[in-house]
Amino acid sequence: MPAPLPAPIRTYQPETYLRRFMPDPAAFSGLLTPAAERFFIVPVEQMYQHFTRGGAPARSTAHSCLLLTSGTARMHIGTESYTAGPGEVLLVRAGQVYSFAPGDVNTGLLCHFHDDFVLGPGESPGSFSVLQFWGAPFIRLDALAAGFAEQLLRRLLADYQAHGLQHADLLRAYLRAFLHELVRADSTSATTAAPNAAAGLTQRFLQLVATSLRTSHRVDDYAARLHVSAGHLGKCVRHVTGKAPAKWIEESQVLEAKVLLYQSPLTVGEIALEVGLADASYFSRLFKKHTGLTPLAFRRQMHAS
């Protein structure tokens, strides 16, 4: 009888993330509630100072958006590293793997929101191109757009601090206006040139990859689940994102492994199985190709930081 698969990676809500990774969770007791999963906004300088060891690789259940007004913020989102400065935005979509380093000195606003809070009936994250899974995590605003965006977030902050979620409709209106500012500024949005059908198929594929690596790790597997041919899936995904489906799967396997190496005591062989690779040696080579470290060296580095 085959050995059971290890438990899936935990996906964090704000309450559980803060309790685990913030040295003093009580500093943000207002966020230690289930309601914070729907929406919250805080001055980033009030939160960053409490993360003395940074944030380990993790996945969120909702979207997080950081607008800086001074200083810099460093963050790993997916397979890339980003450094944002004043007037620039870092955006982590729901389901994406992210981490950040300690020590950044900055000011700005951090807004966290769930699809259920911002979207209307029948809408999907695709209604806002900046919320689509493959969208660019880094958006640079010009001076005028940055001013408008900051005003909207300041208004959100003032109402949220005074009333919490009591005026949810008003908060939603300001948040949607802010997202429209990002859409207008995001000249890299793939959906502006992609047919709706291809964009929709790509969105569904990437969402499946984010949640199904334990059981599906071949392009054919995903094509079958999406009821299309592997060739059609490949054509659509490459057109919309510029990367082949196999590349997305490979990068996602490495990201899953990073989270497991930090969050679990699983062996390298067990982690390889968790991300759909039966050959631990191949997994180690793949991991080193993407990170420059062996899995065990990465684990030691994360626990030493």
C-alpha positions in Angstrom: 0.0 0.0 0.0 1.5 3.4 -1.0 2.5 5.8 1.8 0.0 8.6 2.4 0.9 12.0 1.1 2.1 14.5 3.7 -0.4 17.1 4.9 -0.9 20.0 2.5 0.8 23.3 3.1 -1.0 25.7 5.4 -2.4 28.8 3.7 -2.5 31.7 6.2 -5.2 34.1 7.1 -4.0 37.4 8.7 -4.8 36.2 12.3 -2.9 32.9 12.0 0.0 34.5 10.1 0.5 37.3 12.7 0.3 34.8 15.6 3.0 32.7 14.1 5.4 35.1 12.6 5.1 38.4 14.6 7.1 38.5 17.8 4.4 40.6 19.5 1.0 39.8 17.9 -0.8 41.8 20.6 0.6 44.9 18.9 -2.0 44.4 16.2 -4.8 42.8 18.3 -7.4 44.4 16.0 -6.2 42.2 13.2 -6.4 39.0 15.3 -10.0 38.4 14.3 -11.7 36.5 11.5 -13.1 39.8 10.2 -9.5 40.9 9.2 -9.6 38.2 6.5 -12.2 40.2 4.6 -10.4 43.5 4.8 -7.9 45.6 6.7 -5.6 48.5 6.1 -2.7 49.7 8.2 0.2 52.2 7.9 3.1 50.0 6.8 5.6 51.6 9.1 3.5 50.5 12.1 3.6 46.9 11.0 7.1 46.4 9.5 8.9 47.5 12.7 7.4 44.5 14.5 8.8 41.9 12.0 12.3 41.5 13.4 13.1 38.4 11.4 11.1 39.0 8.2 8.3 36.8 6.8 9.1 33.3 5.8 7.7 31.9 2.5 3.9 31.6 2.9 0.7 31.8 1.0 -2.2 34.1 1.7 -5.9 33.5 1.3 -6.5 37.0 0.0 -4.8 39.8 -1.8 -2.3 42.2 -0.3 -1.3 45.6 -1.7 1.6 47.8 -0.5 1.9 51.4 -1.6 5.1 53.1 -0.4 5.4 56.9 0.2 9.0 56.8 1.4 11.9 54.4 1.9 12.0 51.0 0.3 10.4 47.6 0.7 11.9 44.3 -0.5 9.7 41.3 -1.2 9.9 37.9 -2.9 6.7 37.2 -4.9 6.6 34.0 -6.9 10.0 33.3 -8.4 11.1 37.0 -8.5 12.5 39.5 -6.0 11.3 43.1 -6.0 12.3 46.4 -4.4 9.7 49.1 -4.3 10.2 52.8 -3.6 8.0 55.9 -3.2 5.0 55.9 -5.6 5.4 52.2 -6.3 3.1 49.3 -5.5 3.8 45.6 -4.6 0.8 43.4 -5.1 0.5 39.8 -3.8 -2.5 37.9 -5.3 -4.4 35.3 -3.3 -2.7 32.0 -3.6 0.7 33.4 -4.5 3.8 32.4 -2.4 5.6 35.4 -0.9 8.2 36.3 1.7 10.0 39.5 2.8 13.2 40.4 4.6 13.5 42.3 7.9 15.2 45.7 8.3 13.3 47.8 5.7 12.7 51.4 6.7 9.7 52.9 5.0 6.3 54.6 5.2 3.2 53.8 3.2 -0.1 51.8 3.4 -0.7 48.1 3.4 -4.2 47.0 2.3 -5.4 43.4 2.5 -8.7 42.3 1.0 -10.6 39.1 0.1 -12.4 38.6 -3.3 -15.7 38.3 -1.4 -15.2 41.9 -0.1 -14.2 43.7 -3.2 -16.0 41.9 -6.0 -19.7 42.1 -6.8 -22.1 39.3 -7.7 -20.9 37.3 -10.7 -17.5 39.1 -10.8 -14.3 37.2 -10.7 -10.7 38.4 -10.0 -10.4 38.7 -13.8 -12.7 41.7 -13.6 -9.6 43.6 -12.4 -6.6 42.7 -14.5 -4.3 43.5 -11.6 -5.9 40.8 -9.5 -5.3 38.0 -12.0 -2.8 35.4 -10.8 -0.2 36.0 -13.5 -0.3 39.8 -13.3 2.8 41.9 -12.6 3.5 42.1 -8.8 5.2 45.5 -9.3 3.5 48.6 -10.5 5.1 52.0 -10.8 2.7 55.0 -10.6 3.5 58.4 -12.0 3.3 61.4 -9.6 -0.4 62.2 -10.4 -1.6 58.6 -10.1 0.4 58.0 -6.9 -1.3 61.1 -5.4 -4.7 59.8 -6.3 -3.9 56.3 -5.1 -2.6 57.6 -1.7 -5.6 59.8 -1.2 -7.9 56.8 -1.7 -6.0 54.6 0.7 -5.8 57.4 3.3 -9.6 57.7 3.1 -9.9 54.0 3.5 -7.6 54.1 6.5 -9.5 56.9 8.2 -12.9 55.2 7.8 -11.5 51.8 8.8 -9.8 53.1 11.9 -13.0 55.0 13.0 -15.6 52.4 12.1 -14.1 49.1 11.2 -16.2 47.3 8.6 -19.5 49.1 9.6 -19.4 51.1 6.3 -18.4 48.2 4.1 -20.1 49.6 1.0 -18.1 52.9 1.3 -14.8 51.0 1.9 -15.6 48.8 -1.1 -16.2 51.9 -3.3 -12.9 53.4 -2.4 -11.0 50.1 -2.8 -12.5 49.6 -6.2 -11.5 53.1 -7.2 -8.0 52.4 -6.0 -7.8 49.2 -8.1 -9.0 51.0 -11.2 -6.1 53.5 -10.7 -3.7 50.5 -10.6 -5.3 49.0 -13.7 -4.9 52.2 -15.6 -1.2 52.5 -14.5 -0.4 48.8 -15.2 0.8 49.0 -18.8 2.2 45.4 -18.4 -1.3 43.9 -18.0 -1.4 40.8 -20.2 -5.2 40.9 -20.5 -5.2 44.1 -22.5 -3.9 42.1 -25.5 -5.2 38.7 -24.7 -8.5 37.3 -25.9 -11.0 36.8 -23.1 -11.2 33.0 -23.7 -7.5 32.6 -23.5 -7.2 34.8 -20.4 -10.0 32.9 -18.7 -8.4 29.6 -19.5 -5.0 30.8 -18.3 -6.5 32.1 -15.0 -8.2 28.7 -14.3 -5.0 26.9 -15.2 -2.8 28.9 -12.8 -5.4 28.6 -10.0 -5.3 24.8 -10.4 -1.5 24.8 -10.4 -1.6 26.8 -7.1 -3.8 24.2 -5.5 -3.2 20.9 -7.2 0.5 20.2 -7.3 0.2 17.2 -4.9 -1.9 15.3 -7.5 -1.3 17.0 -10.8 2.1 17.7 -12.2 1.9 17.2 -15.9 0.5 19.6 -18.5 -1.7 16.8 -19.8 -3.2 16.4 -16.3 -4.3 20.1 -16.2 -5.5 20.1 -19.8 -7.8 17.1 -19.0 -9.2 18.8 -15.9 -9.9 22.0 -18.0 -11.4 19.9 -20.9 -9.0 21.2 -23.5 -6.1 19.7 -25.4 -2.6 20.1 -24.1 -1.6 21.9 -27.3 -4.5 24.4 -26.9 -3.7 25.0 -23.2 0.0 25.6 -24.1 -0.9 28.1 -26.8 -3.2 30.1 -24.6 -0.9 30.2 -21.6 2.1 31.2 -23.6 0.1 33.9 -25.4 -1.2 35.4 -22.2 1.8 35.0 -19.8 4.8 34.5 -22.1 5.6 31.3 -20.4 4.8 27.7 -21.2 2.5 25.7 -18.8 5.4 23.3 -18.0 7.5 26.3 -16.8 4.7 27.5 -14.6 4.4 24.0 -13.1 8.1 23.8 -12.5 8.3 27.2 -10.8 5.3 26.4 -8.6 6.9 23.1 -7.5 10.0 25.0 -6.3 7.8 27.6 -4.5 5.8 24.9 -2.8 9.0 23.3 -1.7 10.3 26.5 -0.2 7.2 26.8 2.0 7.4 23.1 3.1 11.1 23.4 3.8 10.5 26.2 6.2 7.1 25.2 7.7 7.4 21.5 8.1 9.8 18.8 9.3 9.4 16.7 6.2 12.5 15.1 4.6 13.7 16.2 1.2 12.2 13.0 -0.3 8.8 13.6 1.3 8.8 17.2 0.0 9.6 15.9 -3.5 6.6 13.6 -3.3 4.5 16.5 -2.0 5.2 18.6 -5.1 4.6 15.6 -7.4 8.2 14.4 -8.0 9.0 10.8 -7.1 12.8 11.2 -7.7 14.4 13.1 -4.8 17.6 13.6 -6.7 15.9 15.2 -9.6 13.9 17.4 -7.2 17.2 18.6 -5.5 18.7 19.4 -8.9 15.6 21.3 -9.9 15.5 23.2 -6.6 19.2 24.2 -6.9 18.7 25.3 -10.5 16.1 27.8 -9.4 17.5 28.9 -6.0 21.2 28.3 -6.1 20.9 26.2 -2.9 20.2 22.6 -2.1 16.9 22.0 -0.3 18.7 21.4 3.0 20.9 24.5 2.6 17.8 26.6 2.0 16.2 25.1 5.1 19.2 25.9 7.2 19.4 29.4 5.8 15.7 30.1 6.6 15.9 28.8 10.1 19.0 30.8 10.8 17.5 34.1 9.6 
